[in-house]
Amino acid sequence: MALWIPITIAAAFFQNLRFMLQKHLRTTSLTTAGATFSRFVFAAPLAIALVAAILASTGAELPAIGFRFLAFASAGGIAQILATMMVVELFTQRNFAVGITFKKTETMQAALFGLIVLGDRISFAGFLALLVGLVGVVLLSDPPRIVGQGSFVRRICNRAALLGLASGAFFGVSGIAYRAASLSLGADTLTRAALTLACVTSFQAVAMAAYLQVTQRGQVTKVLRNWKVTGLVGGLGMLGSLCWFLAFTLQNVAYVKALGQIELVFTFLGSYLFFKETSNRRELTGIAFVIGSIVLLVIAI
């Protein structure tokens, strides 16, 4: 089994746990921006410590950071902030499972962005796997049905759906940007991934802190006061991002995002076990398509 496969599965698992905690924070104590900030403020020092540990253990020097790295890392950081805020806000309007499902449209969007920006190619079998996964996502979306307003267009063009689709687009952009930033560094895979993570999360923490101080005073204090939960959010965010960055460095972003669809399985388990939400037949069928997509993808690669 290729190394990027278990790394991607671990990334999806950590990310799902982090989103569960952010949903809890958003619905109990913090604003959307505050819950998003908790993702970065504790992850940044952990990521910096990881880079220091790697360099100390290997005796290697810090790789040179150029304009290409800074440009892609900052673009990816901003895109991830926006995407995360949209998902957290979506949790206030739809249940946990549906919120994560809408986010998963990032897979097909990442394939398009990867082709345009990095020239990443996708085989026919790989593209077929992406399409099967997309069918699963559509089945899982299960938008609200209103009497007399049940057309497909009306069901899709609502605020929750647009937030979800936009978050998928921004997550897709961030993945491509992180891969480009990481590949621009002259170092081994682990060092590249860790350094990219440290730079990005530090930038995000500073940017979000400044934004909150100007627009939502008191949220930074609330995040720090709830350190037992927000600290766990940051730790899970750091572990998840490190795994994502490693996977992006090792493999085509579209393939990584496609395998990352396994997060939907974790999502429905969390939705049922922790939030006491149930899944209907349509959602279960969607899960089957997603699992089928993952199997096809692994076989194709």
TORKOL-4160 file (C-alpha; in steps of 0.2 Angstrom, whole numbers, padded with zeros to 4 digits, m for minus):
301
<pt num="1" X="0000" Y="0000" Z="0000"/>
<pt num="2" X="0007" Y="0017" Z="m0005"/>
<pt num="3" X="0011" Y="0028" Z="0010"/>
<pt num="4" X="0000" Y="0042" Z="0006"/>
<pt num="5" X="m0016" Y="0031" Z="0008"/>
<pt num="6" X="m0015" Y="0028" Z="0027"/>
<pt num="7" X="m0008" Y="0046" Z="0029"/>
<pt num="8" X="m0024" Y="0053" Z="0020"/>
<pt num="9" X="m0036" Y="0042" Z="0031"/>
<pt num="10" X="m0027" Y="0048" Z="0047"/>
<pt num="11" X="m0029" Y="0066" Z="0040"/>
<pt num="12" X="m0048" Y="0063" Z="0037"/>
<pt num="13" X="m0050" Y="0056" Z="0054"/>
<pt num="14" X="m0042" Y="0070" Z="0064"/>
<pt num="15" X="m0051" Y="0083" Z="0053"/>
<pt num="16" X="m0067" Y="0075" Z="0057"/>
<pt num="17" X="m0064" Y="0075" Z="0076"/>
<pt num="18" X="m0059" Y="0093" Z="0075"/>
<pt num="19" X="m0075" Y="0099" Z="0065"/>
<pt num="20" X="m0085" Y="0090" Z="0079"/>
<pt num="21" X="m0077" Y="0100" Z="0092"/>
<pt num="22" X="m0079" Y="0116" Z="0082"/>
<pt num="23" X="m0098" Y="0112" Z="0080"/>
<pt num="24" X="m0099" Y="0111" Z="0098"/>
<pt num="25" X="m0090" Y="0127" Z="0101"/>
<pt num="26" X="m0100" Y="0136" Z="0089"/>
<pt num="27" X="m0117" Y="0131" Z="0096"/>
<pt num="28" X="m0112" Y="0133" Z="0114"/>
<pt num="29" X="m0100" Y="0148" Z="0117"/>
<pt num="30" X="m0091" Y="0155" Z="0102"/>
<pt num="31" X="m0095" Y="0164" Z="0086"/>
<pt num="32" X="m0091" Y="0157" Z="0069"/>
<pt num="33" X="m0074" Y="0167" Z="0068"/>
<pt num="34" X="m0070" Y="0162" Z="0086"/>
<pt num="35" X="m0072" Y="0144" Z="0083"/>
<pt num="36" X="m0062" Y="0145" Z="0067"/>
<pt num="37" X="m0048" Y="0155" Z="0077"/>
<pt num="38" X="m0047" Y="0140" Z="0089"/>
<pt num="39" X="m0041" Y="0129" Z="0075"/>
<pt num="40" X="m0026" Y="0140" Z="0072"/>
<pt num="41" X="m0020" Y="0148" Z="0088"/>
<pt num="42" X="m0015" Y="0132" Z="0097"/>
<pt num="43" X="m0009" Y="0123" Z="0081"/>
<pt num="44" X="0004" Y="0136" Z="0077"/>
<pt num="45" X="0016" Y="0134" Z="0091"/>
<pt num="46" X="0014" Y="0115" Z="0090"/>
<pt num="47" X="0019" Y="0116" Z="0072"/>
<pt num="48" X="0034" Y="0127" Z="0075"/>
<pt num="49" X="0040" Y="0115" Z="0089"/>
<pt num="50" X="0038" Y="0100" Z="0076"/>
<pt num="51" X="0049" Y="0109" Z="0064"/>
<pt num="52" X="0062" Y="0112" Z="0077"/>
<pt num="53" X="0062" Y="0094" Z="0083"/>
<pt num="54" X="0064" Y="0088" Z="0065"/>
<pt num="55" X="0079" Y="0099" Z="0061"/>
<pt num="56" X="0087" Y="0095" Z="0078"/>
<pt num="57" X="0085" Y="0076" Z="0076"/>
<pt num="58" X="0091" Y="0076" Z="0058"/>
<pt num="59" X="0104" Y="0090" Z="0059"/>
<pt num="60" X="0098" Y="0098" Z="0043"/>
<pt num="61" X="0097" Y="0116" Z="0040"/>
<pt num="62" X="0081" Y="0126" Z="0037"/>
<pt num="63" X="0077" Y="0126" Z="0019"/>
<pt num="64" X="0077" Y="0142" Z="0009"/>
<pt num="65" X="0060" Y="0150" Z="0008"/>
<pt num="66" X="0056" Y="0160" Z="m0008"/>
<pt num="67" X="0043" Y="0171" Z="m0015"/>
<pt num="68" X="0034" Y="0156" Z="m0023"/>
<pt num="69" X="0032" Y="0147" Z="m0007"/>
<pt num="70" X="0026" Y="0163" Z="0002"/>
<pt num="71" X="0014" Y="0167" Z="m0011"/>
<pt num="72" X="0006" Y="0150" Z="m0012"/>
<pt num="73" X="0007" Y="0147" Z="0007"/>
<pt num="74" X="m0002" Y="0164" Z="0011"/>
<pt num="75" X="m0015" Y="0161" Z="m0003"/>
<pt num="76" X="m0019" Y="0143" Z="0004"/>
<pt num="77" X="m0020" Y="0150" Z="0022"/>
<pt num="78" X="m0033" Y="0163" Z="0017"/>
<pt num="79" X="m0043" Y="0151" Z="0007"/>
<pt num="80" X="m0043" Y="0138" Z="0022"/>
<pt num="81" X="m0048" Y="0152" Z="0034"/>
<pt num="82" X="m0063" Y="0156" Z="0023"/>
<pt num="83" X="m0068" Y="0138" Z="0020"/>
<pt num="84" X="m0067" Y="0134" Z="0038"/>
<pt num="85" X="m0078" Y="0149" Z="0043"/>
<pt num="86" X="m0091" Y="0143" Z="0030"/>
<pt num="87" X="m0092" Y="0126" Z="0036"/>
<pt num="88" X="m0093" Y="0131" Z="0054"/>
<pt num="89" X="m0107" Y="0143" Z="0050"/>
<pt num="90" X="m0115" Y="0129" Z="0040"/>
<pt num="91" X="m0117" Y="0119" Z="0056"/>
<pt num="92" X="m0129" Y="0132" Z="0063"/>
<pt num="93" X="m0141" Y="0129" Z="0048"/>
<pt num="94" X="m0139" Y="0110" Z="0044"/>
<pt num="95" X="m0134" Y="0095" Z="0054"/>
<pt num="96" X="m0116" Y="0089" Z="0055"/>
<pt num="97" X="m0117" Y="0076" Z="0042"/>
<pt num="98" X="m0125" Y="0087" Z="0029"/>
<pt num="99" X="m0112" Y="0101" Z="0033"/>
<pt num="100" X="m0097" Y="0090" Z="0030"/>
<pt num="101" X="m0105" Y="0082" Z="0015"/>
<pt num="102" X="m0107" Y="0099" Z="0006"/>
<pt num="103" X="m0089" Y="0102" Z="0010"/>
<pt num="104" X="m0084" Y="0086" Z="0001"/>
<pt num="105" X="m0088" Y="0094" Z="m0016"/>
<pt num="106" X="m0070" Y="0100" Z="m0015"/>
<pt num="107" X="m0064" Y="0083" Z="m0023"/>
<pt num="108" X="m0070" Y="0087" Z="m0040"/>
<pt num="109" X="m0065" Y="0105" Z="m0038"/>
<pt num="110" X="m0048" Y="0101" Z="m0033"/>
<pt num="111" X="m0046" Y="0090" Z="m0048"/>
<pt num="112" X="m0050" Y="0105" Z="m0059"/>
<pt num="113" X="m0039" Y="0117" Z="m0050"/>
<pt num="114" X="m0025" Y="0105" Z="m0050"/>
<pt num="115" X="m0026" Y="0103" Z="m0069"/>
<pt num="116" X="m0026" Y="0122" Z="m0071"/>
<pt num="117" X="m0013" Y="0127" Z="m0059"/>
<pt num="118" X="m0001" Y="0112" Z="m0058"/>
<pt num="119" X="m0004" Y="0102" Z="m0073"/>
<pt num="120" X="m0009" Y="0087" Z="m0063"/>
<pt num="121" X="m0016" Y="0073" Z="m0074"/>
<pt num="122" X="m0030" Y="0061" Z="m0069"/>
<pt num="123" X="m0031" Y="0044" Z="m0077"/>
<pt num="124" X="m0048" Y="0038" Z="m0084"/>
<pt num="125" X="m0050" Y="0026" Z="m0070"/>
<pt num="126" X="m0046" Y="0039" Z="m0057"/>
<pt num="127" X="m0058" Y="0051" Z="m0065"/>
<pt num="128" X="m0072" Y="0037" Z="m0065"/>
<pt num="129" X="m0068" Y="0035" Z="m0046"/>
<pt num="130" X="m0071" Y="0054" Z="m0044"/>
<pt num="131" X="m0087" Y="0053" Z="m0053"/>
<pt num="132" X="m0093" Y="0039" Z="m0042"/>
<pt num="133" X="m0089" Y="0049" Z="m0027"/>
<pt num="134" X="m0098" Y="0064" Z="m0033"/>
<pt num="135" X="m0114" Y="0054" Z="m0035"/>
<pt num="136" X="m0112" Y="0048" Z="m0017"/>
<pt num="137" X="m0110" Y="0067" Z="m0012"/>
<pt num="138" X="m0126" Y="0072" Z="m0022"/>
<pt num="139" X="m0136" Y="0058" Z="m0014"/>
<pt num="140" X="m0129" Y="0062" Z="0004"/>
<pt num="141" X="m0133" Y="0081" Z="0002"/>
<pt num="142" X="m0152" Y="0078" Z="0005"/>
<pt num="143" X="m0157" Y="0096" Z="0004"/>
<pt num="144" X="m0173" Y="0102" Z="0013"/>
<pt num="145" X="m0189" Y="0100" Z="0003"/>
<pt num="146" X="m0202" Y="0113" Z="0005"/>
<pt num="147" X="m0220" Y="0110" Z="m0002"/>
<pt num="148" X="m0222" Y="0119" Z="m0019"/>
<pt num="149" X="m0203" Y="0123" Z="m0020"/>
<pt num="150" X="m0196" Y="0106" Z="m0023"/>
<pt num="151" X="m0187" Y="0109" Z="m0040"/>
<pt num="152" X="m0169" Y="0104" Z="m0041"/>
<pt num="153" X="m0163" Y="0122" Z="m0043"/>
<pt num="154" X="m0173" Y="0129" Z="m0029"/>
<pt num="155" X="m0167" Y="0115" Z="m0017"/>
<pt num="156" X="m0148" Y="0118" Z="m0022"/>
<pt num="157" X="m0149" Y="0137" Z="m0023"/>
<pt num="158" X="m0151" Y="0140" Z="m0004"/>
<pt num="159" X="m0139" Y="0149" Z="0008"/>
<pt num="160" X="m0133" Y="0132" Z="0016"/>
<pt num="161" X="m0130" Y="0124" Z="0000"/>
<pt num="162" X="m0120" Y="0139" Z="m0007"/>
<pt num="163" X="m0110" Y="0140" Z="0009"/>
<pt num="164" X="m0106" Y="0122" Z="0007"/>
<pt num="165" X="m0101" Y="0123" Z="m0011"/>
<pt num="166" X="m0091" Y="0138" Z="m0008"/>
<pt num="167" X="m0082" Y="0130" Z="0006"/>
<pt num="168" X="m0078" Y="0115" Z="m0005"/>
<pt num="169" X="m0070" Y="0127" Z="m0018"/>
<pt num="170" X="m0059" Y="0136" Z="m0005"/>
<pt num="171" X="m0053" Y="0120" Z="0002"/>
<pt num="172" X="m0049" Y="0114" Z="m0015"/>
<pt num="173" X="m0039" Y="0130" Z="m0018"/>
<pt num="174" X="m0030" Y="0128" Z="m0002"/>
<pt num="175" X="m0025" Y="0110" Z="m0006"/>
<pt num="176" X="m0018" Y="0115" Z="m0022"/>
<pt num="177" X="m0009" Y="0130" Z="m0015"/>
<pt num="178" X="m0001" Y="0120" Z="m0001"/>
<pt num="179" X="0005" Y="0107" Z="m0013"/>
<pt num="180" X="0013" Y="0120" Z="m0023"/>
<pt num="181" X="0021" Y="0129" Z="m0008"/>
<pt num="182" X="0028" Y="0112" Z="m0001"/>
<pt num="183" X="0035" Y="0107" Z="m0018"/>
<pt num="184" X="0045" Y="0123" Z="m0019"/>
<pt num="185" X="0055" Y="0119" Z="m0004"/>
<pt num="186" X="0072" Y="0110" Z="m0006"/>
<pt num="187" X="0070" Y="0097" Z="0008"/>
<pt num="188" X="0064" Y="0080" Z="0012"/>
<pt num="189" X="0045" Y="0076" Z="0012"/>
<pt num="190" X="0043" Y="0077" Z="0031"/>
<pt num="191" X="0052" Y="0093" Z="0033"/>
<pt num="192" X="0043" Y="0101" Z="0018"/>
<pt num="193" X="0026" Y="0097" Z="0025"/>
<pt num="194" X="0030" Y="0102" Z="0043"/>
<pt num="195" X="0038" Y="0119" Z="0038"/>
<pt num="196" X="0023" Y="0123" Z="0026"/>
<pt num="197" X="0011" Y="0119" Z="0041"/>
<pt num="198" X="0021" Y="0130" Z="0053"/>
<pt num="199" X="0022" Y="0145" Z="0041"/>
<pt num="200" X="0004" Y="0143" Z="0036"/>
<pt num="201" X="m0004" Y="0141" Z="0054"/>
<pt num="202" X="0007" Y="0155" Z="0061"/>
<pt num="203" X="0000" Y="0167" Z="0047"/>
<pt num="204" X="m0017" Y="0161" Z="0050"/>
<pt num="205" X="m0016" Y="0163" Z="0069"/>
<pt num="206" X="m0010" Y="0181" Z="0067"/>
<pt num="207" X="m0022" Y="0186" Z="0054"/>
<pt num="208" X="m0037" Y="0179" Z="0063"/>
<pt num="209" X="m0032" Y="0187" Z="0080"/>
<pt num="210" X="m0030" Y="0204" Z="0071"/>
<pt num="211" X="m0047" Y="0201" Z="0063"/>
<pt num="212" X="m0056" Y="0197" Z="0079"/>
<pt num="213" X="m0048" Y="0211" Z="0089"/>
<pt num="214" X="m0055" Y="0223" Z="0076"/>
<pt num="215" X="m0072" Y="0215" Z="0073"/>
<pt num="216" X="m0077" Y="0204" Z="0088"/>
<pt num="217" X="m0068" Y="0210" Z="0103"/>
<pt num="218" X="m0069" Y="0197" Z="0117"/>
<pt num="219" X="m0068" Y="0182" Z="0106"/>
<pt num="220" X="m0049" Y="0179" Z="0108"/>
<pt num="221" X="m0051" Y="0179" Z="0127"/>
<pt num="222" X="m0066" Y="0167" Z="0126"/>
<pt num="223" X="m0055" Y="0155" Z="0115"/>
<pt num="224" X="m0041" Y="0156" Z="0127"/>
<pt num="225" X="m0053" Y="0154" Z="0142"/>
<pt num="226" X="m0060" Y="0138" Z="0134"/>
<pt num="227" X="m0042" Y="0131" Z="0132"/>
<pt num="228" X="m0047" Y="0113" Z="0137"/>
<pt num="229" X="m0058" Y="0111" Z="0121"/>
<pt num="230" X="m0050" Y="0124" Z="0110"/>
<pt num="231" X="m0033" Y="0117" Z="0114"/>
<pt num="232" X="m0039" Y="0100" Z="0108"/>
<pt num="233" X="m0046" Y="0108" Z="0092"/>
<pt num="234" X="m0029" Y="0115" Z="0089"/>
<pt num="235" X="m0019" Y="0099" Z="0092"/>
<pt num="236" X="m0031" Y="0089" Z="0081"/>
<pt num="237" X="m0030" Y="0103" Z="0068"/>
<pt num="238" X="m0011" Y="0102" Z="0068"/>
<pt num="239" X="m0011" Y="0083" Z="0067"/>
<pt num="240" X="m0024" Y="0083" Z="0053"/>
<pt num="241" X="m0015" Y="0097" Z="0043"/>
<pt num="242" X="0002" Y="0088" Z="0044"/>
<pt num="243" X="m0005" Y="0072" Z="0037"/>
<pt num="244" X="m0014" Y="0082" Z="0023"/>
<pt num="245" X="0002" Y="0091" Z="0019"/>
<pt num="246" X="0012" Y="0075" Z="0019"/>
<pt num="247" X="m0001" Y="0067" Z="0007"/>
<pt num="248" X="m0002" Y="0083" Z="m0004"/>
<pt num="249" X="0017" Y="0082" Z="m0006"/>
<pt num="250" X="0017" Y="0063" Z="m0010"/>
<pt num="251" X="0002" Y="0062" Z="m0022"/>
<pt num="252" X="m0010" Y="0072" Z="m0034"/>
<pt num="253" X="m0021" Y="0083" Z="m0024"/>
<pt num="254" X="m0037" Y="0077" Z="m0032"/>
<pt num="255" X="m0033" Y="0059" Z="m0028"/>
<pt num="256" X="m0029" Y="0063" Z="m0010"/>
<pt num="257" X="m0045" Y="0073" Z="m0009"/>
<pt num="258" X="m0055" Y="0058" Z="m0016"/>
<pt num="259" X="m0048" Y="0046" Z="m0004"/>
<pt num="260" X="m0052" Y="0059" Z="0010"/>
<pt num="261" X="m0070" Y="0056" Z="0006"/>
<pt num="262" X="m0068" Y="0042" Z="0019"/>
<pt num="263" X="m0071" Y="0057" Z="0031"/>
<pt num="264" X="m0090" Y="0055" Z="0027"/>
<pt num="265" X="m0090" Y="0038" Z="0035"/>
<pt num="266" X="m0082" Y="0045" Z="0051"/>
<pt num="267" X="m0095" Y="0060" Z="0050"/>
<pt num="268" X="m0110" Y="0049" Z="0050"/>
<pt num="269" X="m0103" Y="0039" Z="0064"/>
<pt num="270" X="m0100" Y="0055" Z="0074"/>
<pt num="271" X="m0117" Y="0062" Z="0069"/>
<pt num="272" X="m0126" Y="0046" Z="0076"/>
<pt num="273" X="m0115" Y="0043" Z="0091"/>
<pt num="274" X="m0112" Y="0060" Z="0098"/>
<pt num="275" X="m0125" Y="0072" Z="0090"/>
<pt num="276" X="m0139" Y="0059" Z="0090"/>
<pt num="277" X="m0143" Y="0062" Z="0072"/>
<pt num="278" X="m0150" Y="0048" Z="0061"/>
<pt num="279" X="m0147" Y="0044" Z="0043"/>
<pt num="280" X="m0160" Y="0040" Z="0030"/>
<pt num="281" X="m0160" Y="0027" Z="0016"/>
<pt num="282" X="m0154" Y="0040" Z="0003"/>
<pt num="283" X="m0139" Y="0045" Z="0015"/>
<pt num="284" X="m0134" Y="0026" Z="0017"/>
<pt num="285" X="m0134" Y="0024" Z="m0002"/>
<pt num="286" X="m0123" Y="0039" Z="m0003"/>
<pt num="287" X="m0111" Y="0031" Z="0009"/>
<pt num="288" X="m0110" Y="0016" Z="m0002"/>
<pt num="289" X="m0106" Y="0026" Z="m0017"/>
<pt num="290" X="m0092" Y="0035" Z="m0007"/>
<pt num="291" X="m0085" Y="0019" Z="m0001"/>
<pt num="292" X="m0086" Y="0012" Z="m0019"/>
<pt num="293" X="m0077" Y="0028" Z="m0025"/>
<pt num="294" X="m0063" Y="0025" Z="m0013"/>
<pt num="295" X="m0061" Y="0007" Z="m0018"/>
<pt num="296" X="m0060" Y="0011" Z="m0036"/>
<pt num="297" X="m0047" Y="0025" Z="m0033"/>
<pt num="298" X="m0035" Y="0014" Z="m0023"/>
<pt num="299" X="m0037" Y="0001" Z="m0037"/>
<pt num="300" X="m0034" Y="0014" Z="m0051"/>
<pt num="301" X="m0018" Y="0020" Z="m0042"/>
